[in-house]
């Protein structure tokens, strides 16, 4: 099992805060949290719900009006008819991830996870006794799944395959052909697909989003994990959701009943407004993130010894720093302590993340300019 103490962003944030308490200036590029405020219409809706007394327990699966709106959204965007009976609302995407793995994985099952990938995938799979097998996402393949290697890793023991597109930490995007090949592979098996689609709106070049859920026959074996944190800048509201095959909805209901109980009622009311209200703020935010991405990548590529692939989505840059002949963790720690920049080591995201750093560009251009300036100067002295 993975070590049971905070790692990655939370550990770096704690270190950075200790340095700040000592009077050191720190530029924070470690947290995947949009710096935009929650849109005003959503905030008003949540406050109104509190004033209306919507502060009581709800059904563990969520209030029906929100479940219906999520089902309508999935039907519209994925092109697959989906009803509220397949929707579960959760207090965060992480809770949804935990519920999904708890409902599908038993001790001894194999779980395929992206590497580099969101660390919680591996941690939770191992927590439930799953044997984790890595799907390498390599730079020369635009950080997509290598289908040939995927076929060699996939076996009769594979119970769950976790996909994340756009990806944290690489920003890589799985193509429709990638998804089709994976869908073909699992036909006739007992394998579930968990598709983490939390960054679905953060596309900078692709004309549309592709979900494996949309492919024929995949509706009954795919669990979608999504939420409101990134798209609507609601990280602190804690609001996620799942799209679940009817076969396991009772397991998810049971898990939520005996773990979190329910998601806050007023937060769910705000979620309804997020879906039915104006999407102008989302478009403006994505346009701004595209500008930030272009700036960050161009600045990283201009640093001697650094190269950075242009991420197609999410809001992370994943520069290659292998030329410095030091481990990712040592470079990340050096930049924190000597240059005053908090970012993450690529190895925090798996073995195949070694040699890279993860930089979140969910900060203002002013902050990013200062951060990249410090990184450039710091690496010049490494």
DOMI-94364 format. One record per residue (C-alpha): residue in one letter; z, x, y. Coordinates in steps of 0.1 Angstrom, whole numbers, plus 5000, padded with zeros to 4 digits. Example, Ala and Ser with C-alpha at 12.3 -4.5 7.8 and 13.67 -1.06 7.14 Angstrom:
<sites>
{site "A",{5078,5123,4955}}
{site "S",{5071,5137,4989}}
</sites>
This chain:
<sites>
{site "X",{5000,5000,5000}}
{site "X",{4993,5011,5036}}
{site "X",{5023,5026,5055}}
{site "X",{5045,4999,5068}}
{site "X",{5048,5009,5105}}
{site "X",{5026,5004,5136}}
{site "X",{4994,5024,5137}}
{site "X",{4963,5025,5158}}
{site "X",{4963,5007,5191}}
{site "X",{5000,4996,5190}}
{site "X",{5012,5031,5182}}
{site "X",{4990,5047,5210}}
{site "X",{5001,5020,5235}}
{site "X",{5038,5029,5227}}
{site "X",{5031,5066,5232}}
{site "X",{5012,5059,5264}}
{site "X",{5040,5038,5278}}
{site "X",{5065,5065,5271}}
{site "X",{5044,5090,5290}}
{site "X",{5041,5065,5319}}
{site "X",{5079,5061,5320}}
{site "X",{5080,5099,5325}}
{site "X",{5057,5095,5355}}
{site "X",{5024,5104,5339}}
{site "X",{4993,5085,5350}}
{site "X",{4975,5069,5320}}
{site "X",{4941,5052,5318}}
{site "X",{4943,5026,5291}}
{site "X",{4911,5024,5269}}
{site "X",{4928,5017,5236}}
{site "X",{4933,4979,5236}}
{site "X",{4906,4954,5227}}
{site "X",{4916,4929,5253}}
{site "X",{4892,4915,5280}}
{site "X",{4906,4922,5315}}
{site "X",{4893,4889,5328}}
{site "X",{4918,4860,5334}}
{site "X",{4917,4829,5312}}
{site "X",{4892,4805,5329}}
{site "X",{4909,4782,5353}}
{site "X",{4898,4750,5336}}
{site "X",{4914,4762,5303}}
{site "X",{4946,4772,5320}}
{site "X",{4949,4738,5338}}
{site "X",{4943,4720,5305}}
{site "X",{4972,4739,5288}}
{site "X",{4996,4733,5317}}
{site "X",{4987,4696,5318}}
{site "X",{4993,4693,5281}}
{site "X",{5028,4708,5285}}
{site "X",{5035,4684,5313}}
{site "X",{5024,4656,5291}}
{site "X",{5050,4666,5265}}
{site "X",{5025,4681,5240}}
{site "X",{5051,4706,5228}}
{site "X",{5060,4692,5194}}
{site "X",{5050,4701,5159}}
{site "X",{5015,4694,5148}}
{site "X",{4998,4693,5114}}
{site "X",{4997,4728,5098}}
{site "X",{4959,4726,5098}}
{site "X",{4958,4717,5135}}
{site "X",{4953,4686,5157}}
{site "X",{4923,4665,5146}}
{site "X",{4905,4665,5180}}
{site "X",{4903,4703,5181}}
{site "X",{4893,4705,5144}}
{site "X",{4865,4680,5151}}
{site "X",{4852,4700,5182}}
{site "X",{4853,4733,5162}}
{site "X",{4833,4715,5134}}
{site "X",{4808,4703,5159}}
{site "X",{4805,4738,5174}}
{site "X",{4799,4754,5139}}
{site "X",{4774,4727,5130}}
{site "X",{4755,4734,5162}}
{site "X",{4756,4771,5162}}
{site "X",{4753,4779,5125}}
{site "X",{4728,4751,5116}}
{site "X",{4750,4739,5087}}
{site "X",{4767,4705,5088}}
{site "X",{4804,4711,5089}}
{site "X",{4832,4685,5091}}
{site "X",{4868,4687,5103}}
{site "X",{4880,4687,5067}}
{site "X",{4869,4723,5065}}
{site "X",{4886,4735,5096}}
{site "X",{4921,4751,5100}}
{site "X",{4936,4760,5133}}
{site "X",{4958,4791,5133}}
{site "X",{4981,4809,5158}}
{site "X",{4958,4839,5161}}
{site "X",{4928,4853,5143}}
{site "X",{4951,4876,5124}}
{site "X",{4970,4846,5109}}
{site "X",{4936,4832,5098}}
{site "X",{4928,4866,5082}}
{site "X",{4962,4866,5064}}
{site "X",{4957,4830,5052}}
{site "X",{4922,4837,5040}}
{site "X",{4931,4867,5019}}
{site "X",{4963,4850,5006}}
{site "X",{4942,4821,4994}}
{site "X",{4915,4842,4976}}
{site "X",{4930,4876,4964}}
{site "X",{4953,4882,4935}}
{site "X",{4968,4914,4922}}
{site "X",{4942,4936,4907}}
{site "X",{4912,4919,4924}}
{site "X",{4888,4942,4942}}
{site "X",{4882,4937,4980}}
{site "X",{4853,4954,4998}}
{site "X",{4860,4962,5034}}
{site "X",{4839,4978,5061}}
{site "X",{4847,5015,5068}}
{site "X",{4852,5021,5097}}
{site "X",{4866,4987,5102}}
{site "X",{4895,4967,5116}}
{site "X",{4926,4982,5099}}
{site "X",{4942,4949,5092}}
{site "X",{4916,4941,5065}}
{site "X",{4927,4969,5043}}
{site "X",{4964,4965,5050}}
{site "X",{4965,4928,5042}}
{site "X",{4943,4931,5011}}
{site "X",{4966,4958,4998}}
{site "X",{4997,4937,5007}}
{site "X",{4985,4910,4982}}
{site "X",{4978,4936,4955}}
{site "X",{4941,4939,4960}}
{site "X",{4923,4971,4952}}
{site "X",{4903,4981,4983}}
{site "X",{4868,4996,4981}}
{site "X",{4851,5009,5012}}
{site "X",{4817,4999,5025}}
{site "X",{4806,5030,5045}}
{site "X",{4792,5021,5079}}
{site "X",{4773,5053,5090}}
{site "X",{4759,5063,5123}}
{site "X",{4724,5072,5110}}
{site "X",{4722,5036,5098}}
{site "X",{4732,5021,5131}}
{site "X",{4767,5015,5116}}
{site "X",{4753,4988,5093}}
{site "X",{4760,4983,5056}}
{site "X",{4739,5006,5034}}
{site "X",{4726,4980,5009}}
{site "X",{4719,5006,4982}}
{site "X",{4755,5019,4984}}
{site "X",{4767,4983,4986}}
{site "X",{4750,4974,4953}}
{site "X",{4767,5004,4936}}
{site "X",{4802,4994,4949}}
{site "X",{4798,4956,4941}}
{site "X",{4811,4947,4906}}
{site "X",{4823,4918,4885}}
{site "X",{4858,4926,4897}}
{site "X",{4848,4921,4934}}
{site "X",{4868,4890,4945}}
{site "X",{4863,4893,4983}}
{site "X",{4838,4909,5006}}
{site "X",{4848,4912,5043}}
{site "X",{4821,4913,5069}}
{site "X",{4826,4919,5106}}
{site "X",{4796,4916,5129}}
{site "X",{4795,4926,5157}}
{site "X",{4819,4953,5145}}
{site "X",{4852,4966,5156}}
{site "X",{4852,4996,5161}}
{site "X",{4815,5005,5162}}
{site "X",{4798,4976,5179}}
{site "X",{4773,4976,5150}}
{site "X",{4755,4944,5141}}
{site "X",{4744,4932,5106}}
{site "X",{4708,4920,5106}}
{site "X",{4697,4888,5090}}
{site "X",{4680,4908,5062}}
{site "X",{4714,4926,5055}}
{site "X",{4731,4893,5052}}
{site "X",{4704,4878,5030}}
{site "X",{4706,4908,5006}}
{site "X",{4744,4904,5004}}
{site "X",{4740,4866,4998}}
{site "X",{4716,4873,4970}}
{site "X",{4739,4898,4954}}
{site "X",{4769,4874,4951}}
{site "X",{4749,4845,4936}}
{site "X",{4763,4836,4902}}
{site "X",{4796,4856,4909}}
{site "X",{4831,4844,4917}}
{site "X",{4831,4865,4949}}
{site "X",{4842,4851,4982}}
{site "X",{4828,4862,5016}}
{site "X",{4851,4865,5046}}
{site "X",{4831,4867,5078}}
{site "X",{4850,4878,5108}}
{site "X",{4830,4865,5137}}
{site "X",{4854,4870,5166}}
{site "X",{4829,4889,5187}}
{site "X",{4800,4865,5181}}
{site "X",{4794,4860,5218}}
{site "X",{4794,4897,5227}}
{site "X",{4757,4904,5220}}
{site "X",{4738,4926,5245}}
{site "X",{4704,4930,5230}}
{site "X",{4700,4906,5201}}
{site "X",{4685,4872,5210}}
{site "X",{4708,4852,5187}}
{site "X",{4738,4855,5164}}
{site "X",{4734,4856,5126}}
{site "X",{4761,4844,5103}}
{site "X",{4760,4846,5065}}
{site "X",{4774,4810,5065}}
{site "X",{4740,4798,5077}}
{site "X",{4722,4810,5046}}
{site "X",{4714,4786,5018}}
{site "X",{4742,4782,4991}}
{site "X",{4767,4803,5012}}
{site "X",{4787,4774,5027}}
{site "X",{4808,4770,4996}}
{site "X",{4818,4807,4992}}
{site "X",{4821,4818,5029}}
{site "X",{4853,4817,5050}}
{site "X",{4846,4822,5087}}
{site "X",{4874,4837,5108}}
{site "X",{4871,4832,5146}}
{site "X",{4891,4824,5176}}
{site "X",{4895,4820,5214}}
{site "X",{4911,4854,5223}}
{site "X",{4880,4874,5231}}
{site "X",{4854,4848,5243}}
{site "X",{4878,4829,5265}}
{site "X",{4902,4857,5274}}
{site "X",{4930,4839,5257}}
{site "X",{4946,4868,5238}}
{site "X",{4982,4858,5247}}
{site "X",{4976,4821,5239}}
{site "X",{4973,4829,5202}}
{site "X",{4946,4806,5190}}
{site "X",{4923,4812,5161}}
{site "X",{4906,4791,5135}}
{site "X",{4890,4792,5100}}
{site "X",{4860,4775,5085}}
{site "X",{4869,4771,5048}}
{site "X",{4852,4759,5016}}
{site "X",{4869,4726,5005}}
{site "X",{4878,4743,4973}}
{site "X",{4906,4763,4989}}
{site "X",{4916,4742,5019}}
{site "X",{4947,4730,5001}}
{site "X",{4958,4767,4996}}
{site "X",{4953,4774,5032}}
{site "X",{4973,4743,5042}}
{site "X",{5001,4753,5019}}
{site "X",{5001,4789,5033}}
{site "X",{5002,4777,5069}}
{site "X",{5029,4751,5061}}
{site "X",{5053,4777,5047}}
{site "X",{5045,4806,5070}}
{site "X",{5038,4796,5106}}
{site "X",{5043,4758,5103}}
{site "X",{5017,4750,5130}}
{site "X",{4999,4763,5161}}
{site "X",{5013,4753,5195}}
{site "X",{5001,4719,5205}}
{site "X",{4994,4727,5242}}
{site "X",{4975,4758,5232}}
{site "X",{4953,4736,5209}}
{site "X",{4946,4713,5238}}
{site "X",{4935,4742,5259}}
{site "X",{4912,4752,5230}}
{site "X",{4894,4718,5233}}
{site "X",{4888,4724,5269}}
{site "X",{4874,4759,5261}}
{site "X",{4848,4744,5238}}
{site "X",{4838,4714,5259}}
{site "X",{4841,4729,5293}}
{site "X",{4818,4750,5314}}
{site "X",{4806,4782,5297}}
{site "X",{4796,4799,5329}}
{site "X",{4826,4822,5329}}
{site "X",{4816,4834,5294}}
{site "X",{4781,4843,5305}}
{site "X",{4793,4861,5335}}
{site "X",{4818,4881,5314}}
{site "X",{4791,4891,5289}}
{site "X",{4768,4902,5317}}
{site "X",{4796,4924,5331}}
{site "X",{4803,4939,5297}}
{site "X",{4767,4947,5293}}
{site "X",{4768,4967,5325}}
{site "X",{4800,4985,5314}}
{site "X",{4785,4993,5280}}
{site "X",{4755,5009,5296}}
{site "X",{4776,5029,5320}}
{site "X",{4801,5041,5293}}
{site "X",{4774,5052,5268}}
{site "X",{4754,5070,5295}}
{site "X",{4785,5089,5307}}
{site "X",{4795,5098,5271}}
{site "X",{4760,5111,5263}}
{site "X",{4762,5133,5294}}
{site "X",{4793,5151,5281}}
{site "X",{4785,5184,5263}}
{site "X",{4792,5180,5226}}
{site "X",{4794,5142,5226}}
{site "X",{4768,5117,5215}}
{site "X",{4772,5080,5214}}
{site "X",{4751,5053,5198}}
{site "X",{4744,5022,5219}}
{site "X",{4766,4995,5205}}
{site "X",{4748,4962,5201}}
{site "X",{4779,4941,5204}}
{site "X",{4817,4938,5208}}
{site "X",{4832,4959,5236}}
{site "X",{4838,4993,5220}}
{site "X",{4820,5026,5222}}
{site "X",{4823,5049,5192}}
{site "X",{4813,5084,5203}}
{site "X",{4807,5112,5178}}
{site "X",{4829,5142,5186}}
{site "X",{4824,5163,5154}}
{site "X",{4810,5192,5175}}
{site "X",{4846,5200,5187}}
{site "X",{4856,5210,5151}}
{site "X",{4890,5192,5154}}
{site "X",{4902,5160,5137}}
{site "X",{4898,5127,5156}}
{site "X",{4936,5123,5157}}
{site "X",{4941,5157,5173}}
{site "X",{4914,5150,5199}}
{site "X",{4928,5116,5207}}
{site "X",{4963,5129,5211}}
{site "X",{4951,5158,5232}}
{site "X",{4932,5134,5256}}
{site "X",{4964,5112,5258}}
{site "X",{4988,5140,5266}}
{site "X",{4966,5164,5286}}
{site "X",{4940,5142,5301}}
{site "X",{4960,5110,5305}}
{site "X",{4935,5088,5286}}
{site "X",{4947,5064,5259}}
{site "X",{4920,5058,5233}}
{site "X",{4919,5056,5195}}
{site "X",{4910,5080,5167}}
{site "X",{4881,5069,5146}}
{site "X",{4901,5077,5115}}
{site "X",{4925,5049,5125}}
{site "X",{4897,5026,5112}}
{site "X",{4891,5043,5079}}
{site "X",{4879,5075,5062}}
{site "X",{4844,5072,5075}}
{site "X",{4857,5069,5111}}
{site "X",{4867,5106,5111}}
{site "X",{4848,5125,5137}}
{site "X",{4847,5096,5162}}
{site "X",{4868,5081,5189}}
{site "X",{4870,5044,5198}}
{site "X",{4869,5036,5235}}
{site "X",{4874,5000,5247}}
{site "X",{4853,4992,5277}}
{site "X",{4873,4960,5283}}
{site "X",{4884,4974,5317}}
{site "X",{4870,4975,5352}}
{site "X",{4842,4999,5361}}
{site "X",{4866,5016,5384}}
{site "X",{4890,5023,5355}}
{site "X",{4862,5033,5332}}
{site "X",{4848,5058,5358}}
{site "X",{4882,5074,5361}}
{site "X",{4887,5074,5324}}
{site "X",{4853,5090,5316}}
{site "X",{4859,5116,5343}}
{site "X",{4892,5126,5327}}
{site "X",{4876,5126,5292}}
{site "X",{4848,5149,5304}}
{site "X",{4873,5173,5321}}
{site "X",{4896,5172,5291}}
{site "X",{4870,5180,5265}}
{site "X",{4857,5208,5286}}
{site "X",{4890,5225,5282}}
{site "X",{4895,5217,5245}}
</sites>
